[in-house]
């Protein structure tokens, strides 16, 4: 399962 950059940014935004 390849993690897309968009998913990573989405998670970071949720953490912030």
Phi and psi restraints in degrees (range 20) as a CNS / XPLOR table:
assign (resid 1 and name C) (resid 2 and name N)
       (resid 2 and name CA) (resid 2 and name C) 1.0 -85.8 20.0 2
assign (resid 2 and name N) (resid 2 and name CA)
       (resid 2 and name C) (resid 3 and name N) 1.0 129.2 20.0 2
assign (resid 2 and name C) (resid 3 and name N)
       (resid 3 and name CA) (resid 3 and name C) 1.0 -88.2 20.0 2
assign (resid 3 and name N) (resid 3 and name CA)
       (resid 3 and name C) (resid 4 and name N) 1.0 121.8 20.0 2
assign (resid 3 and name C) (resid 4 and name N)
       (resid 4 and name CA) (resid 4 and name C) 1.0 -81.9 20.0 2
assign (resid 4 and name N) (resid 4 and name CA)
       (resid 4 and name C) (resid 5 and name N) 1.0 149.1 20.0 2
assign (resid 4 and name C) (resid 5 and name N)
       (resid 5 and name CA) (resid 5 and name C) 1.0 -53.7 20.0 2
assign (resid 5 and name N) (resid 5 and name CA)
       (resid 5 and name C) (resid 6 and name N) 1.0 -36.1 20.0 2
assign (resid 5 and name C) (resid 6 and name N)
       (resid 6 and name CA) (resid 6 and name C) 1.0 -61.8 20.0 2
assign (resid 6 and name N) (resid 6 and name CA)
       (resid 6 and name C) (resid 7 and name N) 1.0 -39.8 20.0 2
assign (resid 6 and name C) (resid 7 and name N)
       (resid 7 and name CA) (resid 7 and name C) 1.0 -64.7 20.0 2
assign (resid 7 and name N) (resid 7 and name CA)
       (resid 7 and name C) (resid 8 and name N) 1.0 -42.5 20.0 2
assign (resid 7 and name C) (resid 8 and name N)
       (resid 8 and name CA) (resid 8 and name C) 1.0 -62.1 20.0 2
assign (resid 8 and name N) (resid 8 and name CA)
       (resid 8 and name C) (resid 9 and name N) 1.0 -45.4 20.0 2
assign (resid 8 and name C) (resid 9 and name N)
       (resid 9 and name CA) (resid 9 and name C) 1.0 -63.0 20.0 2
assign (resid 9 and name N) (resid 9 and name CA)
       (resid 9 and name C) (resid 10 and name N) 1.0 -37.5 20.0 2
assign (resid 9 and name C) (resid 10 and name N)
       (resid 10 and name CA) (resid 10 and name C) 1.0 -62.6 20.0 2
assign (resid 10 and name N) (resid 10 and name CA)
       (resid 10 and name C) (resid 11 and name N) 1.0 -44.8 20.0 2
assign (resid 10 and name C) (resid 11 and name N)
       (resid 11 and name CA) (resid 11 and name C) 1.0 -63.8 20.0 2
assign (resid 11 and name N) (resid 11 and name CA)
       (resid 11 and name C) (resid 12 and name N) 1.0 -43.6 20.0 2
assign (resid 11 and name C) (resid 12 and name N)
       (resid 12 and name CA) (resid 12 and name C) 1.0 -60.8 20.0 2
assign (resid 12 and name N) (resid 12 and name CA)
       (resid 12 and name C) (resid 13 and name N) 1.0 -41.5 20.0 2
assign (resid 12 and name C) (resid 13 and name N)
       (resid 13 and name CA) (resid 13 and name C) 1.0 -63.4 20.0 2
assign (resid 13 and name N) (resid 13 and name CA)
       (resid 13 and name C) (resid 14 and name N) 1.0 -35.7 20.0 2
assign (resid 13 and name C) (resid 14 and name N)
       (resid 14 and name CA) (resid 14 and name C) 1.0 -70.4 20.0 2
assign (resid 14 and name N) (resid 14 and name CA)
       (resid 14 and name C) (resid 15 and name N) 1.0 -36.4 20.0 2
assign (resid 14 and name C) (resid 15 and name N)
       (resid 15 and name CA) (resid 15 and name C) 1.0 -68.8 20.0 2
assign (resid 15 and name N) (resid 15 and name CA)
       (resid 15 and name C) (resid 16 and name N) 1.0 -35.5 20.0 2
